[in-house]
Amino acid sequence: MHWKDVYRSWSDYKDMDEELASALKQMSNDENKIEDAFYKNLEFGTGGMRGELGAGTNRINIYTIRKATAGLAGYVDSFGAEAKQRGVVIAFDSRHKSAQFAMEAAKTLATNGIKAYLFDELRPTPELSFAVRELHAFAGIVITASHNPAEYNGFKVYGKDGAQLGPEAADVVISFVNKIDDELQIQVNDEDTLKQNGLITIIGKEIDAAYNNRLLTLPLNPSLPNETEVSIVFTPLHGSGNKPVRRALSDLGYRNVHIVKEQEQPDPDFSTVASPNPEERAAFEMAINLGRQAGADLLLATDPDADRLGIAVKNNTGDYILLTGNQTGALLLEYLLSQQQEQGKLPSNGAVLKTIVTSEIGRAISESYGLQTIDVLTGFKYIAEKINSFNETGEHSFLFGYEESYGYLIKDFARDKDAIQAAILAAEVCAYYKKKGKTMYEGLLEVFAKYGFYLEGLQSLTLKGIEGSRKITGILNEMRENPPQQIASQKIITIEDYNTRIRHDLVSNTEGQITLPASNVLKYFLEDDTWVCLRPSGTEPKIKFYFGVRGSSMAEAEKKLAAAIDDFMKHINQLIG
């Protein structure tokens, strides 16, 4: 059906939601707006869907939420009565309409005879992951758009292991979603009736308590908060991390925790920040100001659904600097492994999991303790997949999983990145170094001095629309067929093509197999330990370029990184004209 016809069918729908009906009427004289809202269905990908709020098939609204949920319902139903009885757990964050969309999802499932467990108010994504496992549910849903701007929302799907669906399961769910021709025809029963029939159950404090009890098992040195007082500033950036982070820190004995009041309460407009992204310094400005007033040792920020954690620490001049995701990961990992070794608790078959675009310092740290680091594709679901494999085979003991984009997992009672876990461990690392008379920044410098000065960078090109998609495909095709021989005067010695799953050693002119799922990613390794990786974004119209270097000093690492980025991006820009 042509997008104009779809628009007319929405406009003529007699039971259209009033707010959406008004939006449809407002766009009636703007054909460009109508086309953008209806020219396609909002794509349901491997991680669910994410998009702008509004009327239309290419927007997030109650009808597209019902369609996605009905697709999931079909998937659950295909596993029979037991799966339907086990049900689906639903959580939501602080975004516009998140609570309404969560209830629409619950009603859609329940109308299809599938039990729905719905949280009574906003909760972090990692608690949803925990709740799926705790309740022995068959699947989970989180209504969130992570750290996207305020006009976005989204729908993420989790499997019975508490992890985001893997590619195979996601493909099956997508097939069920794509069978639904008209989202307007999906009917849902009355909320009260579904509750009375036991098909919708409201959950809350009992799951909070169980999750918090598991969080309290994280510390390796639980006496540190009482031995050394650390001053912490925390901001949930108007999201779902406020209560669980504060509860856990308090229960563990951290008494000197200051909350950024202006960002404490849920706010769907994220009115104090341009973007609620803890990767960006702008999101930390209020925390930095409060940190200066309080003389804080550590600043913590969680994103709206509290799966990502950003931290800031004082450098040698007393100014607060944001650590990168790779730097935070290195600090947490070194502490975890060193303390477990010191306490005689380090398993000989221990393994660290990281993504292919995450710093190589993690491998250097792990190897120094006689442990293995295993790379996975970008996306925490692949880390969770490995954890499941470890538990089934006993081949390895999971010790730590992380990615450069500020996601960390310390214990596997959650199966997605967990900013609450990471906040607890960061506080302990801060206390550990303070007891030794050092800052966390000085601790990071110690890590660099021990393993080498690793530094990473990220560049991206936003290429929207059909033409942009063609350009992204063209870049990857050209870089496959005609790769550069060197970058910043350093020869490329190995090329990994994750699409063909072939590793080509250019020095010996031999090929090896990459034992990971196929993915449209290229990675180049240079003779001086520099690496460059290209991958299209899975959620935005972007192609991303990751860079990693190792130097004998920070100055050398910075110089090598700048040279690699400058030379490589010149090459890319020439390709796209």
Secondary structure, 3 states (H helix, E strand, C coil): CCHHHHHHHHHHCCCCCHHHHHHHHHCCCCHHHHHHHHCCCCCCECCEEEEEECCCCCCECHHHHHHHHHHHHHHHHCCCHHHHHHCEEEEECCCCCHHHHHHHHHHHHHHCCCCEEEECCCCCHHHHHHHHHHCCCCEEEEECCCCCCCCEEEEEEECCCCCECCHHHHHHHHHHHHCCCCHHHCCCCCHHHHHHCCCEEEECHHHHHHHHHHHCCCCCCCCHHHHCCCCEEEECCCCCCHHHHHHHHHHCCCCCEEECHHHCCCCCCCCCCCCCCCCCHHHHHHHHHHHHHHCCCEEEEECCCCCCEEEEEECCCCCEEECCHHHHHHHHHHHHHHHHHHCCCCCCCEEEEEECCCCCHHHHHHHHCCCEEEEECCCHHHHHHHHHHHHHHCCCEEEEEEECCCEEECCCCCCCCCHHHHHHHHHHHHHHHHHCCCCHHHHHHHHHHHHCEEEEEEEEEECCHHHHHHHHHHHHHHHHHCCCCEECCEEEEEEEECCCCEEEECCCCEEEECCCCCCCCEEEEECCCCEEEEEECCCCCEEEEEEEEEECCHHHHHHHHHHHHHHHHHHHHHHHC
